Amino acid sequence: GTSVFRENSKLTGKAARVYLAGNAGYLTEISFLDNAAYSVGKDSITEIRPSGGRVAMRFDSDATHSLGYFKLGRSAYNGDIDIYLSKGTLHVDGSTGLIQGGASGYFNTDCFTTSTVHQTGGTLRVNGSDGASEKKTLKGFILGDGLTSAAKREPSVKCVYNLSGGTVTNENTKSVFVLGVGRGHGE
């Protein structure tokens, strides 16, 4: 279905897990307009699970949105995901590192979900400084991660970041910005 938040409304949560789920063959869409905000805080997790369908999030609001640890797609939840950012600030900050290495924004881990980020304005702020304690794990923004395989070398997932306006800010020197890792292909 479709959900629209307008004016000064706010979708909030604290130390929570928020799942935005899809359904095979259908579109699930959530939009933030005017000065409406999505704010679950840095200790929370926002996870999108398309489940064979398509999920779209639209940030067309002047507000600052706090998504916490932002995770899109997993092996059990394939499908299509589109994120649209035209105004305001989208802040991803996975402080607790609860899932898969504590990246702030983790798109398509070990699955075949297709994710596209469409940024025409606004600011994406990434802070992967406080992720998981495992030192080998990437922290920050990772778009396009597929299972590594010795037998299969072709990409298992393809993801695109379309940046035609606005800015991307990486707030910490320990935080990475990755397009494609493992068998993932990022553009």
C-alpha positions as CSV (number, residue, x, y, z in Angstrom):
1,G,0.0,0.0,0.0
2,T,0.9,3.7,0.1
3,S,1.5,5.9,3.1
4,V,2.1,9.6,3.0
5,F,3.2,11.8,5.9
6,R,2.6,15.6,5.4
7,E,3.2,18.9,7.1
8,N,4.9,18.5,10.5
9,S,3.9,14.9,11.1
10,K,6.5,12.5,12.3
11,L,7.0,8.7,12.2
12,T,9.2,8.0,15.3
13,G,10.6,5.2,17.4
14,K,13.4,4.7,19.8
15,A,15.7,1.7,20.1
16,A,13.4,-0.1,17.7
17,R,13.4,-2.3,14.7
18,V,11.3,-0.9,11.9
19,Y,10.5,-3.2,9.0
20,L,9.0,-1.9,5.7
21,A,7.7,-4.9,4.0
22,G,6.6,-5.6,0.4
23,N,4.5,-8.2,-1.2
24,A,5.2,-10.2,-4.4
25,G,4.1,-8.4,-7.4
26,Y,3.0,-5.2,-5.6
27,L,4.4,-1.7,-4.8
28,T,4.7,-0.5,-1.2
29,E,5.5,3.2,-0.9
30,I,6.1,5.5,2.0
31,S,6.5,9.3,1.4
32,F,7.5,12.2,3.5
33,L,6.4,15.6,2.2
34,D,6.5,19.3,3.4
35,N,8.3,19.1,6.8
36,A,7.3,15.6,7.8
37,A,10.1,13.4,9.3
38,Y,11.1,9.8,9.7
39,S,13.0,9.6,13.0
40,V,13.9,6.3,14.7
41,G,17.2,7.4,16.1
42,K,20.8,6.0,15.8
43,D,20.2,3.1,18.1
44,S,17.4,1.7,15.9
45,I,17.3,-0.3,12.7
46,T,15.3,0.4,9.6
47,E,15.1,-2.6,7.3
48,I,13.3,-2.9,4.0
49,R,12.1,-6.3,2.9
50,P,10.5,-6.3,-0.6
51,S,9.7,-10.0,-0.5
52,G,9.3,-10.3,-4.3
53,G,7.7,-6.9,-4.7
54,R,8.9,-3.3,-4.9
55,V,9.4,-0.9,-1.9
56,A,9.9,2.8,-2.5
57,M,10.8,5.4,0.2
58,R,10.5,9.1,-0.8
59,F,12.1,11.9,1.1
60,D,10.6,15.1,-0.3
61,S,10.6,16.9,3.0
62,D,12.8,19.7,4.4
63,A,13.2,17.8,7.7
64,T,16.1,15.8,9.0
65,H,15.4,12.1,8.9
66,S,17.2,9.7,11.2
67,L,17.2,6.1,10.0
68,G,19.6,4.6,12.4
69,Y,21.1,1.5,10.9
70,F,19.6,1.3,7.4
71,K,19.5,-2.1,5.8
72,L,18.0,-2.9,2.4
73,G,17.4,-6.4,1.2
74,R,18.5,-9.8,2.5
75,S,18.6,-13.2,1.0
76,A,15.1,-14.1,2.2
77,Y,13.6,-10.8,1.0
78,N,14.5,-10.3,-2.7
79,G,12.8,-7.8,-4.9
80,D,13.3,-4.1,-5.9
81,I,14.0,-1.1,-3.7
82,D,14.0,2.5,-4.6
83,I,15.1,5.4,-2.3
84,Y,14.3,8.9,-3.5
85,L,16.0,12.0,-1.8
86,S,15.1,15.4,-3.1
87,K,15.1,17.6,0.0
88,G,16.2,17.7,3.6
89,T,18.8,15.5,5.3
90,L,18.8,11.7,5.4
91,H,21.0,10.6,8.3
92,V,22.2,7.0,8.6
93,D,24.1,6.1,11.8
94,G,24.4,2.5,12.9
95,S,25.7,3.1,16.4
96,T,24.9,-0.4,17.9
97,G,26.2,-2.5,15.0
98,L,23.4,-5.1,15.5
99,I,23.3,-6.7,12.0
100,Q,26.0,-7.8,9.6
101,G,28.9,-5.6,10.7
102,G,27.3,-2.4,11.8
103,A,27.4,-0.4,8.5
104,S,25.3,2.7,8.6
105,G,23.6,2.0,5.3
106,Y,23.8,-1.6,4.1
107,F,22.1,-2.3,0.8
108,N,21.6,-5.9,-0.6
109,T,23.6,-8.1,1.6
110,D,24.0,-11.6,0.1
111,C,20.9,-11.4,-2.0
112,F,19.5,-10.6,-5.4
113,T,17.6,-7.4,-4.5
114,T,18.0,-4.6,-6.9
115,S,18.4,-1.3,-5.1
116,T,18.6,2.2,-6.7
117,V,19.1,5.4,-4.8
118,H,17.9,8.5,-6.7
119,Q,19.3,11.7,-5.1
120,T,18.3,15.0,-6.8
121,G,18.8,17.2,-3.8
122,G,19.2,17.3,-0.1
123,T,22.0,15.6,1.9
124,L,22.9,12.0,2.7
125,R,24.9,12.0,6.0
126,V,26.7,8.8,6.7
127,N,28.4,7.9,10.1
128,G,29.8,4.4,10.3
129,S,32.1,5.2,13.2
130,D,30.3,3.2,16.0
131,G,29.4,0.0,14.2
132,A,30.2,-3.5,15.2
133,S,33.4,-4.2,17.2
134,E,34.8,-6.6,14.6
135,K,37.7,-4.7,13.1
136,K,37.5,-6.5,9.7
137,T,34.0,-5.3,9.1
138,L,33.2,-2.4,6.8
139,K,31.3,0.4,8.4
140,G,29.6,3.2,6.6
141,F,27.6,3.1,3.4
142,I,27.7,0.0,1.3
143,L,25.5,-0.3,-1.8
144,G,25.6,-3.6,-3.6
145,D,26.9,-6.6,-1.6
146,G,26.7,-10.1,-3.0
147,L,27.9,-13.4,-1.6
148,T,31.5,-14.1,-2.4
149,S,32.0,-17.3,-4.3
150,A,35.0,-19.1,-5.7
151,A,32.8,-20.9,-8.3
152,K,30.7,-18.0,-9.5
153,R,32.3,-14.7,-10.4
154,E,29.5,-12.8,-12.1
155,P,27.7,-10.2,-10.0
156,S,24.8,-11.6,-8.0
157,V,23.3,-8.2,-7.3
158,K,23.4,-4.9,-9.1
159,C,22.8,-1.5,-7.4
160,V,22.9,2.1,-8.6
161,Y,23.4,5.4,-6.9
162,N,22.1,8.2,-9.2
163,L,23.4,11.5,-7.8
164,S,22.2,14.4,-9.9
165,G,22.0,17.0,-7.1
166,G,22.6,17.5,-3.4
167,T,25.5,16.2,-1.4
168,V,26.8,13.0,0.3
169,T,28.7,13.6,3.5
170,N,30.8,10.9,5.2
171,E,31.2,12.2,8.8
172,N,33.9,10.0,10.1
173,T,37.4,9.0,8.8
174,K,36.7,5.3,9.9
175,S,33.5,5.3,7.8
176,V,33.5,3.9,4.2
177,F,31.5,4.6,1.1
178,V,31.4,1.5,-1.0
179,L,29.7,0.8,-4.4
180,G,29.9,-2.9,-5.0
181,V,31.6,-5.5,-2.8
182,G,31.9,-9.3,-2.9
183,R,29.8,-10.4,-5.9
184,G,27.9,-7.2,-5.8
185,H,28.0,-4.6,-8.6
186,G,27.6,-0.9,-7.7
187,E,27.4,2.0,-10.0
